[in-house]
Amino acid sequence: MFWKFDLNTTSHVDKLLDKEDVTLQELMDEDDVLQECKAQNRKLLDFLCQQHCMEQLVTLITHEPPLDMDEKIRFK
């Protein structure tokens, strides 16, 4: 019954990027965001290269996270 499976699946990252109000935080919470970057997902790379995303990414790597932040997001 393998023919019942749809092999043309869309990644969850792509589904998020189809939303108009997607945030960088939502994308960073996805487990496969790094894999999608390595696969050169054009929609993801275009989103990440936007000015506001680049500023947020620089802030994330240059500032310590607040101590009261959720541990999963804090150490991801």
N, C-alpha and C positions, 0 to 999 in steps of 0.2 A: 504494500500500500504506500510505497514511497512516493508515488505520483500525486498523492493528495497534498503533499507539502509544497508550500510556495517558497521557491528558492530565491526569489527576487524580493528579499526583505529589506526594509528601510531601517537604518539604525535609530536607536532612541535619540541620539544626538541630532540626527537630521530632523526627526519629528519635533524636537525642541526648537531647532532653528527655523522651522516653518511658522512657529508662533511669532507674532509681531512684538510681543512684550517679553521675550526671553531675556534673562539676565546672565551675566557672567557667572554669578554664584550658582545658578541652576546648572549651567554647563560644567562647572568645576566639580559639582557634586556627582556627576556621572562617572561611573567606573571606567568606561571605555573612551574617555575623552583623549587620553594620551595615544591610545591605539589609533583613533580617528585622525589625530594629527600626523602620526607616522605614516598613515595610509594616504596622506595629503588630501583629506576631505576638503574640497574647495570652499564649500559653504561655511565650514567651521573656520578655516584659515582666513577667509574674508571677514568673518565676524570678529575674530580675535585681533585682526590688524586695524580695526577701527580705532580712532583716537581715544575714545572714552574707555575702551577695553584695554588698550595698551597702558593707559594711565592707571587703571585699577590693578593690572598685573604687576606693574612696577611697584605700586603701593603694597601689594600683597607680599612681595619678596623683600621689601626693604624695611617693613615695620613689623614689630612683634604683634601677634594677635592678642586681643583682650583675654584676660584670664577667665572671664565668665562665658567665653564662647564655647559652643558645643565642641566636645573633644574630637569627634569625627571630622568636622570641618577644619578645626584648628591645626591638626597634624597631618592632614591629607597631602 
